[in-house]
């Protein structure tokens, strides 16, 4: 008996669908099942489509694509319609895709089947219920997997997925490394259950190993199927009491990176719909694991670069406490151009000539850009600065040499995000401080960087204006004037990059106001806690410092460095003091001197006295710059007496000529300085010095008991 006769006897038809030509060939029985005359026929794809319910036909593409990808049979249930749109019968199609170049042919059978019982209708593609729940599940799963940022998060999401109608109760993800397959995560198993599968050769007679070798999914609907195909490893799987298993490849960009197992305690037939859901989840899982792996590699590289480029704090000197934070900008490799450094300077003597604790250098800087090249230049510049400091150069010489070095390695070279993709040199801002640990003197050289700030013992915060030059690397030969200030025991010096100031839409002025409030609100002398509060005050409590990854995107890199010389038992009520030099060539710094006095008297109760103090300082400094050839040294101090606070301000210069009180006429433009002091100050005077003189005044704050 011919095969065709046998198939006709059991009401089974044969058909062939040529995807390239769009022709569907039917034998006589297949034509009858489609409501056509019972004779062989050749139909166009459009004609064949008109014989099926449109909802069912739309399922065909997905079923065939799944079968082509898995190398399995394409199976579907289809409703046959007549010319009036009524359902004639339901047929089951089973076909084998034969791939030919870019096209394929489907060769299969058609067989009439009974209508699905009401209880199972929602599990078939004949109704839209299954499809709607499946699509909703896949949308939720895709969203959850896309938001996972680490391998652990991806595995937690995979374990929580509730598939429509057939949720697995056991999951395992296998990773491929060379010729070995290892478990990188599992769910629904006890601790230690993974041991037999923790590391296996790809040649192992195990479904996951075969999936990783071939890239094709394996479905085992029953324990008998598992035993028949994998008798060697069946005893290991039997003890878990599962009834069905699906092993699917994890493929990214055409490369198999592992396998995913979904195990079920109830029998699963693995219909085309169920296989389609599992395949889609496996693809999303593979993409999520690949993204997480790249992100984790970048974070590890970022942390490695940070550990390499950032110093270990604490020079090991008594009475010195240092804290720092580095927060790279978010996105990509979390490295940038900001850096800080703490350098133990050579020699055991201070610049004053005494033998004491020695000297250290504090460095903070910002190379233009937030990319890998900026990080590389930062590393080179940091090494160069360390070398120049180790040679014993003064701060101005260190920055001059560093500027020449950076100009030499970047002139006309490189492209970066900040120069719009055009080749050109990079520059860097920098602040270099040499601290004498015995005397507390700090010599500062500044290259286009924000000024330092000092938090005094009583919580008052002063921004200390310093002389400066161009950023490093702009021109090869640049001078960097130095500024000297004194850091008293218990005071905290803060230096930072502009990211700490300007993040959140602030400019330098409003950014300093925000930081001043944070510094003044800090209680105690814990520098680590203060450093955390500064960063969190800018980014919120989710911020991390240099040892951890960022949780959200940053606007700019941040580096902040804090130093305190407080020895054990340092007095808490030391006078509040500021000191600055106004050079002959810098008359514009008179405004900075006025601002220094205002900051020093930020909590002075008498506003009229505050205005008077600012006016007298302006007169005293201007008098030095106009009537002498030297610079003016301003010293201001707020000290507490038993009943009140007293402000004492001195302006000294190197001229021996003493000022005389004059009686200027009504139209005179000068000569009123001493007259104003006599009117406004509680006490004032002029003291000759060994070299030069000092003019001073005092104000007593009324109504205070400090």
C-alpha positions as CSV (number, residue, x, y, z in Angstrom):
1,X,0.0,0.0,0.0
2,X,1.3,3.4,-0.9
3,X,2.1,6.0,1.8
4,X,-0.5,8.4,0.3
5,X,-3.2,5.8,0.7
6,X,-2.3,5.2,4.3
7,X,-2.4,8.9,5.1
8,X,-5.7,9.3,3.3
9,X,-7.1,6.4,5.3
10,X,-6.3,8.2,8.5
11,X,-7.5,11.6,7.2
12,X,-4.0,13.1,7.1
13,X,-2.9,15.3,4.2
14,X,0.6,16.3,3.0
15,X,1.6,19.9,2.1
16,X,4.7,21.8,1.1
17,X,5.2,25.6,1.5
18,X,8.0,27.2,-0.4
19,X,8.9,30.4,1.4
20,X,11.0,31.7,-1.5
21,X,8.4,31.4,-4.2
22,X,5.3,31.8,-2.0
23,X,3.7,28.6,-3.4
24,X,1.8,26.1,-1.2
25,X,1.4,22.6,-2.6
26,X,-1.3,20.3,-1.3
27,X,-2.2,16.7,-1.9
28,X,-5.8,15.7,-2.3
29,X,-6.5,15.1,1.4
30,X,-4.8,18.3,2.5
31,X,-6.9,20.2,-0.1
32,X,-10.1,18.5,1.3
33,X,-9.2,19.5,4.8
34,X,-8.9,23.2,3.6
35,X,-12.4,23.1,2.1
36,X,-11.2,22.7,-1.5
37,X,-11.9,20.0,-4.0
38,X,-10.3,16.7,-3.0
39,X,-7.5,16.8,-5.6
40,X,-3.9,18.0,-5.7
41,X,-3.6,21.8,-5.8
42,X,-1.0,24.6,-5.9
43,X,-2.0,27.8,-4.2
44,X,-0.4,31.1,-3.7
45,X,0.4,32.1,-0.1
46,X,-2.4,34.7,-0.1
47,X,-5.0,32.1,-1.2
48,X,-3.7,29.6,1.4
49,X,-3.9,32.3,4.1
50,X,-7.5,33.0,3.2
51,X,-8.5,29.5,4.2
52,X,-7.3,30.0,7.9
53,X,-8.5,32.1,10.7
54,X,-6.4,35.3,10.7
55,X,-5.5,35.1,14.4
56,X,-4.2,31.6,13.9
57,X,-2.2,32.5,10.7
58,X,-0.5,35.3,12.6
59,X,0.9,32.6,14.9
60,X,2.6,30.8,12.1
61,X,5.6,33.1,11.6
62,X,6.6,32.8,15.3
63,X,6.1,29.1,15.4
64,X,8.2,28.6,12.2
65,X,11.0,31.0,13.4
66,X,11.2,29.1,16.6
67,X,11.4,25.7,14.9
68,X,14.1,27.0,12.5
69,X,16.1,28.4,15.4
70,X,15.8,25.2,17.5
71,X,16.0,22.7,14.6
72,X,12.7,21.1,15.7
73,X,9.2,20.5,14.3
74,X,6.9,23.4,13.8
75,X,3.5,22.5,15.3
76,X,0.3,24.6,15.4
77,X,-3.4,24.3,15.7
78,X,-5.3,26.2,12.9
79,X,-9.0,26.9,12.3
80,X,-10.1,26.4,8.7
81,X,-12.7,29.0,7.5
82,X,-15.2,28.9,4.6
83,X,-16.1,31.7,2.2
84,X,-18.6,33.1,4.7
85,X,-16.1,33.3,7.6
86,X,-17.5,30.2,9.4
87,X,-15.2,27.7,11.1
88,X,-15.3,24.4,9.1
89,X,-12.9,22.4,11.3
90,X,-9.7,22.6,13.3
91,X,-6.5,21.0,11.9
92,X,-3.2,20.3,13.5
93,X,-0.1,21.1,11.3
94,X,3.2,19.4,12.0
95,X,6.1,20.4,9.6
96,X,9.8,20.3,9.3
97,X,11.6,23.5,8.2
98,X,14.2,22.9,5.5
99,X,16.6,25.9,5.3
100,X,17.8,26.7,1.8
101,X,20.1,29.8,1.7
102,X,18.0,32.7,3.0
103,X,14.7,31.0,2.5
104,X,13.2,27.7,3.7
105,X,10.6,25.1,2.8
106,X,8.1,23.6,5.2
107,X,7.1,20.0,4.5
108,X,4.5,18.6,6.8
109,X,1.1,17.1,7.5
110,X,-2.4,18.3,8.2
111,X,-4.8,16.3,10.4
112,X,-8.3,17.1,11.6
113,X,-8.5,17.3,15.4
114,X,-11.4,17.8,17.9
115,X,-12.0,21.2,19.4
116,X,-10.1,22.0,22.6
117,X,-12.0,21.4,25.8
118,X,-13.0,24.7,27.5
119,X,-10.6,24.2,30.4
120,X,-7.5,24.2,28.1
121,X,-8.6,26.7,25.4
122,X,-6.7,29.5,27.1
123,X,-3.5,27.5,26.7
124,X,-3.6,27.3,22.9
125,X,-3.0,29.9,20.2
126,X,-6.6,29.4,19.0
127,X,-7.8,32.1,21.4
128,X,-6.2,35.4,22.3
129,X,-6.1,34.8,26.1
130,X,-2.8,32.9,26.1
131,X,-1.2,35.4,23.7
132,X,-2.3,38.4,25.8
133,X,-1.0,37.0,29.1
134,X,2.2,35.9,27.4
135,X,2.8,39.3,25.9
136,X,2.2,41.0,29.3
137,X,4.6,38.6,31.0
138,X,7.3,39.2,28.4
139,X,7.0,42.9,28.7
140,X,7.3,42.8,32.5
141,X,10.2,40.3,32.3
142,X,12.0,42.4,29.7
143,X,11.6,45.6,31.8
144,X,12.9,43.9,34.9
145,X,15.9,42.3,33.2
146,X,16.8,45.5,31.5
147,X,16.9,47.3,34.9
148,X,19.2,44.7,36.5
149,X,22.7,46.1,36.9
150,X,24.7,43.1,38.1
151,X,24.8,39.4,37.6
152,X,23.3,38.8,41.0
153,X,20.3,41.2,40.2
154,X,19.8,39.4,36.9
155,X,19.6,36.0,38.6
156,X,17.2,37.4,41.3
157,X,14.9,38.7,38.5
158,X,15.1,35.3,36.6
159,X,14.2,33.5,39.8
160,X,11.1,35.7,40.4
161,X,9.7,35.3,36.9
162,X,6.2,33.8,36.9
163,X,5.6,32.4,33.4
164,X,1.9,32.2,32.3
165,X,0.5,28.8,33.2
166,X,3.8,26.9,33.6
167,X,6.2,28.6,36.0
168,X,9.3,26.5,36.7
169,X,10.2,25.8,40.3
170,X,13.9,25.2,39.7
171,X,16.3,27.4,37.7
172,X,20.0,27.2,36.9
173,X,22.3,29.4,34.8
174,X,25.4,27.9,33.4
175,X,28.4,30.0,32.2
176,X,30.8,28.9,29.5
177,X,34.5,29.5,30.1
178,X,36.8,27.8,27.5
179,X,35.8,24.1,27.4
180,X,34.2,24.2,30.9
181,X,30.7,24.8,32.0
182,X,30.1,26.2,35.5
183,X,27.0,27.2,37.5
184,X,26.9,30.9,38.0
185,X,23.5,31.0,39.8
186,X,20.6,28.8,40.7
187,X,17.2,29.0,42.3
188,X,14.9,26.4,43.9
189,X,17.7,24.2,45.1
190,X,19.4,23.7,48.5
191,X,22.9,24.8,49.4
192,X,25.3,22.3,47.9
193,X,22.9,20.8,45.3
194,X,25.0,22.5,42.6
195,X,28.2,20.7,43.5
196,X,28.0,17.9,41.0
197,X,27.3,20.4,38.2
198,X,29.6,23.2,39.5
199,X,32.2,22.6,36.8
200,X,32.0,20.1,34.0
201,X,33.6,19.5,30.6
202,X,31.6,20.3,27.5
203,X,31.9,16.6,26.6
204,X,29.8,15.6,29.6
205,X,26.7,13.6,28.9
206,X,24.5,16.4,30.3
207,X,21.8,18.5,28.6
208,X,23.3,21.9,29.5
209,X,26.7,20.7,28.1
210,X,25.1,19.6,24.9
211,X,23.2,22.9,24.6
212,X,26.4,24.9,25.1
213,X,28.1,22.7,22.4
214,X,25.4,22.8,19.8
215,X,23.5,26.1,20.5
216,X,20.2,24.2,20.2
217,X,17.5,23.9,22.9
218,X,16.7,20.6,24.5
219,X,13.2,19.8,25.9
220,X,12.6,16.8,28.1
221,X,8.8,16.5,28.8
222,X,9.1,13.4,31.0
223,X,11.6,11.6,33.2
224,X,11.6,8.8,30.7
225,X,12.9,11.2,28.0
226,X,15.7,12.3,30.4
227,X,16.7,8.8,31.2
228,X,16.6,7.7,27.6
229,X,18.8,10.6,26.3
230,X,21.1,11.1,29.3
231,X,21.4,7.9,31.2
232,X,24.8,8.8,32.8
233,X,23.6,12.0,34.5
234,X,20.0,11.0,35.1
235,X,20.8,9.6,38.6
236,X,22.0,13.1,39.6
237,X,18.9,14.8,38.3
238,X,16.4,12.2,39.6
239,X,16.9,13.1,43.3
240,X,15.3,16.6,42.7
241,X,11.9,15.1,41.9
242,X,11.3,17.1,38.8
243,X,9.0,15.9,35.9
244,X,10.0,18.1,33.0
245,X,13.1,20.1,31.9
246,X,14.0,22.7,29.4
247,X,17.6,23.6,28.6
248,X,18.1,26.6,26.3
249,X,21.2,28.3,25.0
250,X,22.2,31.8,26.1
251,X,23.2,33.4,22.9
252,X,24.5,37.0,22.4
253,X,25.6,38.3,19.0
254,X,25.7,34.8,17.6
255,X,28.0,33.5,20.4
256,X,26.8,30.9,22.9
257,X,27.8,32.2,26.4
258,X,26.1,29.5,28.5
259,X,22.9,27.6,29.1
260,X,19.7,28.1,31.1
261,X,17.8,25.3,32.8
262,X,14.1,25.6,33.7
263,X,12.8,22.5,35.7
264,X,9.2,21.7,36.6
265,X,7.6,19.5,39.2
266,X,4.5,19.1,37.0
267,X,4.5,17.7,33.5
268,X,5.0,20.2,30.7
269,X,4.3,19.3,27.1
270,X,6.4,22.2,25.7
271,X,4.0,23.3,23.1
272,X,5.2,25.8,20.5
273,X,3.7,28.6,22.6
274,X,5.6,27.4,25.7
275,X,8.8,26.9,23.8
276,X,8.4,30.4,22.3
277,X,8.1,32.0,25.8
278,X,11.1,30.0,27.1
279,X,13.2,31.0,24.1
280,X,12.3,34.7,24.4
281,X,13.1,34.7,28.1
282,X,16.4,32.9,27.4
283,X,17.4,35.6,24.8
284,X,16.5,38.4,27.2
285,X,18.4,36.6,30.0
286,X,21.4,36.3,27.9
287,X,21.4,40.0,26.9
288,X,20.9,41.0,30.6
289,X,23.8,38.8,31.7
290,X,26.0,40.2,29.0
291,X,25.2,43.8,30.0
292,X,25.8,43.0,33.6
293,X,29.1,41.3,32.8
294,X,30.3,44.3,30.8
295,X,29.2,46.7,33.6
296,X,30.9,44.6,36.3
297,X,34.1,44.4,34.2
298,X,34.0,48.2,33.7
299,X,33.5,48.8,37.4
300,X,36.3,46.4,38.3
301,X,38.6,48.2,35.9
302,X,37.4,51.6,37.2
303,X,38.1,50.6,40.8
304,X,41.5,49.2,39.8
305,X,42.4,52.4,38.1
306,X,41.2,54.4,41.1
307,X,43.2,52.3,43.5
308,X,46.3,52.7,41.3
309,X,45.9,56.4,40.8
310,X,44.8,57.5,44.2
311,X,47.2,57.5,47.1
312,X,47.0,55.7,50.4
313,X,46.2,58.5,52.8
314,X,48.0,59.3,56.0
315,X,51.7,60.0,55.8
316,X,52.3,58.4,59.1
317,X,53.1,61.6,61.0
318,X,51.8,62.3,64.5
319,X,49.1,64.9,64.9
320,X,48.1,64.8,61.2
321,X,44.7,63.6,60.1
322,X,43.8,63.4,56.4
323,X,40.5,62.3,54.7
324,X,39.6,62.3,51.0
325,X,36.9,61.3,48.6
326,X,37.0,60.7,44.9
327,X,33.6,60.4,43.1
328,X,34.0,59.8,39.3
329,X,31.4,60.9,36.9
330,X,28.7,58.3,36.0
331,X,28.4,56.4,32.8
332,X,31.0,54.2,31.0
333,X,34.3,53.7,32.8
334,X,33.9,55.6,36.1
335,X,37.2,57.3,35.8
336,X,38.0,60.9,35.0
337,X,40.6,63.7,35.2
338,X,40.2,64.6,38.9
339,X,42.8,63.5,41.4
340,X,44.4,64.2,44.8
341,X,47.7,63.3,46.4
342,X,49.5,63.5,49.7
343,X,53.3,63.5,49.4
344,X,55.8,63.2,52.2
345,X,58.5,65.8,51.3
346,X,62.2,65.0,51.6
347,X,64.2,66.0,54.6
348,X,63.3,66.2,58.3
349,X,63.6,69.9,58.8
350,X,61.0,72.6,58.2
351,X,61.6,75.6,56.0
352,X,62.0,77.7,59.2
353,X,65.1,75.8,59.9
354,X,63.9,73.8,63.0
355,X,63.9,70.1,63.4
356,X,60.4,68.8,63.8
357,X,57.7,66.7,62.2
358,X,58.7,67.7,58.7
359,X,56.7,68.7,55.7
360,X,54.1,67.3,53.4
361,X,52.5,68.4,50.2
362,X,48.8,68.3,49.3
363,X,47.9,68.2,45.7
364,X,44.5,68.4,44.0
365,X,43.7,68.8,40.4
366,X,41.4,68.4,37.4
367,X,42.5,67.4,33.9
368,X,40.1,68.6,31.2
369,X,37.7,65.9,30.2
370,X,35.8,63.0,31.7
371,X,37.1,60.2,29.4
372,X,39.8,57.6,29.6
373,X,42.4,59.9,28.0
374,X,41.8,62.4,30.8
375,X,42.4,59.6,33.3
376,X,45.6,58.6,31.6
377,X,46.9,62.2,31.5
378,X,45.9,62.6,35.1
379,X,48.1,59.6,36.0
380,X,51.1,60.9,34.1
381,X,50.7,64.4,35.6
382,X,50.4,63.0,39.1
383,X,53.6,61.1,38.7
384,X,55.4,64.1,37.4
385,X,54.2,66.3,40.3
386,X,55.4,63.6,42.7
387,X,58.8,63.6,41.1
388,X,59.2,67.4,41.1
389,X,58.1,67.5,44.8
390,X,60.6,64.8,45.7
391,X,63.4,66.9,44.2
392,X,62.6,69.5,46.8
393,X,61.3,72.3,44.6
394,X,59.2,75.1,46.0
395,X,55.4,75.1,45.2
396,X,55.8,77.7,42.4
397,X,58.6,75.7,40.8
398,X,56.7,72.4,41.0
399,X,53.7,73.9,39.1
400,X,55.9,75.6,36.5
401,X,57.6,72.3,35.7
402,X,54.3,70.4,35.7
403,X,52.8,73.0,33.3
404,X,55.8,72.5,30.9
405,X,55.5,68.7,31.2
406,X,51.7,68.7,30.4
407,X,52.2,71.1,27.5
408,X,54.9,68.8,26.1
409,X,52.8,65.6,26.2
410,X,49.5,67.2,24.9
411,X,50.5,69.9,22.5
412,X,48.6,69.2,19.2
413,X,47.8,65.7,20.3
414,X,44.6,63.9,21.0
415,X,40.9,64.3,20.8
416,X,38.4,64.4,23.5
417,X,34.8,65.0,24.3
418,X,35.5,68.5,25.6
419,X,37.2,69.8,22.5
420,X,34.3,68.6,20.3
421,X,36.4,65.9,18.6
422,X,39.0,68.4,17.4
423,X,42.7,67.7,18.1
424,X,44.3,70.0,20.6
425,X,46.0,70.2,23.9
426,X,44.5,69.4,27.2
427,X,44.9,71.6,30.3
428,X,44.6,70.9,34.0
429,X,43.8,73.0,37.0
430,X,45.8,72.3,40.1
431,X,46.3,73.4,43.7
432,X,49.7,72.6,45.3
433,X,50.1,73.2,49.1
434,X,53.3,72.7,51.1
435,X,52.5,72.2,54.8
436,X,55.1,72.7,57.6
437,X,53.8,70.3,60.2
438,X,55.8,72.0,63.0
439,X,54.7,75.6,62.5
440,X,51.5,75.1,60.6
441,X,52.5,77.4,57.8
442,X,51.1,76.6,54.4
443,X,52.6,77.8,51.1
444,X,50.2,77.6,48.2
445,X,50.6,77.8,44.5
446,X,47.5,77.7,42.4
447,X,47.0,77.0,38.7
448,X,43.4,78.1,37.8
449,X,41.9,76.0,40.5
450,X,39.3,76.9,43.2
451,X,40.8,78.4,46.4
452,X,41.1,76.4,49.6
453,X,38.9,76.9,52.6
454,X,39.6,76.7,56.4
455,X,37.2,75.6,59.0
456,X,38.2,77.2,62.3
457,X,37.9,75.7,65.8
458,X,34.6,77.5,66.5
459,X,33.1,76.3,63.2
460,X,33.7,79.5,61.2
461,X,34.6,78.8,57.6
462,X,36.8,81.1,55.5
463,X,37.5,80.9,51.8
464,X,41.1,81.8,51.6
465,X,41.9,83.7,48.3
466,X,45.3,82.9,46.9
467,X,47.4,84.2,44.1
468,X,47.4,82.1,41.0
469,X,48.4,81.6,37.5
470,X,47.1,79.9,34.3
471,X,46.0,76.3,34.3
472,X,48.8,73.8,33.6
473,X,49.6,73.0,30.0
474,X,48.3,76.1,28.3
475,X,51.7,77.7,27.8
476,X,55.0,76.1,28.5
477,X,56.5,78.8,30.7
478,X,54.2,80.2,33.4
479,X,54.9,81.8,36.7
480,X,52.9,80.8,39.8
481,X,53.1,83.2,42.7
482,X,52.8,81.6,46.2
483,X,50.6,82.6,49.1
484,X,51.3,81.8,52.7
485,X,48.8,81.2,55.4
486,X,48.9,79.6,58.9
487,X,46.9,76.6,59.9
488,X,46.4,76.5,63.7
489,X,45.9,73.3,65.6
490,X,42.4,72.1,65.4
491,X,41.6,73.9,62.2
492,X,40.6,71.9,59.1
493,X,41.9,72.7,55.6
494,X,39.6,71.8,52.7
495,X,40.6,71.7,49.0
496,X,38.3,70.3,46.3
497,X,37.7,70.2,42.6
498,X,35.0,72.3,40.9
499,X,32.7,69.2,40.7
500,X,31.9,69.5,44.4
501,X,31.0,73.2,43.9
502,X,29.1,73.3,40.7
503,X,27.1,70.0,40.7
504,X,23.3,70.6,40.8
505,X,23.3,73.8,38.7
506,X,25.4,75.9,41.1
507,X,28.1,78.3,40.1
508,X,31.3,78.8,42.2
509,X,29.8,81.4,44.5
510,X,26.6,79.6,45.3
511,X,28.5,76.3,45.5
512,X,30.8,77.7,48.1
513,X,27.8,79.0,50.1
514,X,26.4,75.4,50.1
515,X,29.7,73.9,51.2
516,X,30.2,76.6,53.9
517,X,26.8,75.7,55.4
518,X,27.8,72.0,55.4
519,X,31.2,72.7,57.0
520,X,29.7,75.0,59.7
521,X,27.0,72.5,60.5
522,X,29.5,69.6,61.1
523,X,30.0,68.7,64.7
524,X,33.1,67.1,66.2
525,X,36.5,66.5,64.6
526,X,35.8,63.3,62.6
527,X,37.2,64.1,59.2
528,X,35.9,60.9,57.6
529,X,32.4,61.8,58.6
530,X,32.9,65.3,57.4
531,X,34.1,64.1,54.0
532,X,31.0,61.9,53.6
533,X,28.7,64.7,54.6
534,X,30.3,67.0,51.9
535,X,29.7,64.5,49.1
536,X,26.3,63.5,50.4
537,X,25.3,67.1,50.7
538,X,25.9,67.4,46.9
539,X,24.5,64.1,45.7
540,X,22.4,62.8,48.5
541,X,22.8,59.6,50.6
542,X,23.2,57.3,47.6
543,X,26.6,58.7,46.8
544,X,29.7,56.6,47.2
545,X,33.3,57.6,47.5
546,X,36.3,56.2,45.7
547,X,35.9,52.6,47.0
548,X,32.4,52.0,45.6
549,X,30.5,52.3,42.4
550,X,28.0,55.1,41.7
551,X,24.3,54.5,41.9
552,X,23.3,57.3,39.7
553,X,24.8,59.6,37.0
554,X,27.1,62.4,38.1
555,X,27.5,65.7,36.4
556,X,31.2,66.0,37.0
557,X,34.0,64.2,38.8
558,X,34.6,65.2,42.4
559,X,37.7,65.1,44.5
560,X,37.9,66.6,48.0
561,X,40.8,66.5,50.5
562,X,40.7,67.4,54.2
563,X,43.6,68.0,56.5
564,X,43.8,68.8,60.2
565,X,46.9,69.4,62.4
566,X,45.0,68.9,65.7
567,X,47.2,67.1,68.1
568,X,45.7,65.3,71.1
569,X,44.3,67.8,73.6
570,X,44.4,70.8,71.3
571,X,42.4,73.8,72.7
572,X,38.9,74.2,71.4
573,X,38.7,77.9,72.0
574,X,41.7,79.1,69.9
575,X,41.3,82.6,68.4
576,X,39.6,83.0,65.1
577,X,42.3,84.4,62.7
578,X,42.9,85.1,59.1
579,X,46.0,86.4,57.3
580,X,46.6,87.4,53.7
581,X,49.1,89.4,51.6
582,X,48.0,92.1,49.1
583,X,50.8,92.8,46.6
584,X,51.5,96.1,45.0
585,X,50.6,94.6,41.6
586,X,47.3,93.2,42.9
587,X,45.1,96.1,44.1
588,X,42.1,94.2,43.1
589,X,42.7,91.9,46.1
590,X,41.5,94.7,48.4
591,X,38.0,93.5,47.7
592,X,39.1,90.0,48.8
593,X,40.5,91.5,52.0
594,X,37.1,93.1,52.7
595,X,35.4,89.8,52.1
596,X,37.8,88.0,54.4
597,X,36.8,90.3,57.2
598,X,33.1,89.8,56.5
599,X,33.6,86.0,56.6
600,X,35.6,86.3,59.8
601,X,32.7,88.3,61.4
602,X,29.9,86.3,60.0
603,X,28.2,86.0,63.4
604,X,29.1,89.5,64.7
605,X,26.0,90.9,66.3
606,X,26.5,94.6,65.5
607,X,26.1,95.2,61.7
608,X,27.3,98.8,62.0
609,X,30.6,97.6,63.6
610,X,31.0,95.1,60.8
611,X,30.6,97.8,58.1
612,X,33.0,100.0,60.0
613,X,35.6,97.2,60.2
614,X,35.4,96.5,56.5
615,X,35.7,100.2,55.7
616,X,38.8,100.6,58.0
617,X,40.5,97.6,56.5
618,X,39.9,99.0,53.0
619,X,41.5,102.3,54.1
620,X,44.5,100.7,55.8
621,X,45.4,98.4,52.9
622,X,44.8,101.1,50.3
623,X,47.1,103.5,52.2
624,X,49.9,100.9,52.1
625,X,49.6,100.3,48.4
626,X,49.4,104.1,47.6
627,X,52.0,105.5,49.9
628,X,54.7,102.8,50.0
629,X,56.5,100.6,47.6
630,X,55.9,97.3,49.4
631,X,53.1,94.8,49.9
632,X,50.5,94.9,52.7
633,X,50.2,92.0,55.2
634,X,46.7,91.8,56.7
635,X,46.2,90.0,60.0
636,X,42.7,89.8,61.6
637,X,41.8,88.0,64.8
638,X,38.7,87.5,66.9
639,X,39.4,86.6,70.5
640,X,37.2,86.1,73.5
641,X,37.5,87.9,76.8
642,X,35.6,87.2,79.9
643,X,32.6,89.4,78.9
644,X,32.9,90.1,75.2
645,X,34.6,89.4,71.9
646,X,37.3,91.6,70.5
647,X,38.4,92.1,66.9
648,X,41.9,93.1,66.3
649,X,43.1,94.0,62.8
650,X,46.7,94.8,61.8
651,X,48.1,95.9,58.4
652,X,51.8,95.9,58.3
653,X,54.3,96.9,55.6
654,X,58.1,97.4,55.2
655,X,58.1,101.2,55.2
656,X,59.5,103.1,58.2
657,X,57.5,106.2,57.5
658,X,54.7,106.6,60.1
659,X,51.3,107.9,59.0
660,X,50.1,111.3,60.4
661,X,46.6,112.4,61.0
662,X,45.6,115.2,58.6
663,X,42.8,117.6,58.4
664,X,41.5,117.3,54.8
665,X,39.3,120.0,53.3
666,X,35.8,119.3,52.2
667,X,36.8,118.6,48.6
668,X,39.9,116.6,49.4
669,X,40.0,113.0,48.0
670,X,42.4,111.6,50.6
671,X,43.7,112.0,54.2
672,X,40.7,110.7,56.1
673,X,41.9,107.2,57.0
674,X,43.2,108.0,60.5
675,X,40.2,110.3,61.1
676,X,37.8,107.4,60.3
677,X,39.8,105.0,62.6
678,X,39.6,107.6,65.4
679,X,35.8,107.8,64.9
680,X,35.0,104.2,64.4
681,X,37.5,102.1,66.4
682,X,37.4,101.4,70.1
683,X,41.2,101.5,70.0
684,X,43.8,102.0,67.3
685,X,47.5,102.8,66.9
686,X,50.6,102.6,64.9
687,X,53.5,100.4,66.0
688,X,57.0,100.7,64.6
689,X,58.6,97.3,63.8
690,X,62.2,96.2,63.2
691,X,61.5,96.4,59.5
692,X,58.6,98.7,58.8
693,X,55.5,99.3,60.9
694,X,52.0,98.1,61.6
695,X,48.8,100.1,61.9
696,X,46.0,98.4,63.9
697,X,42.5,98.9,65.4
698,X,40.3,97.0,67.8
699,X,36.5,96.7,68.1
700,X,34.7,95.2,71.1
701,X,31.4,93.5,70.3
702,X,28.7,94.9,72.5
703,X,26.4,92.9,74.6
704,X,28.1,89.5,74.3
705,X,29.5,87.1,76.9
706,X,31.5,84.5,75.2
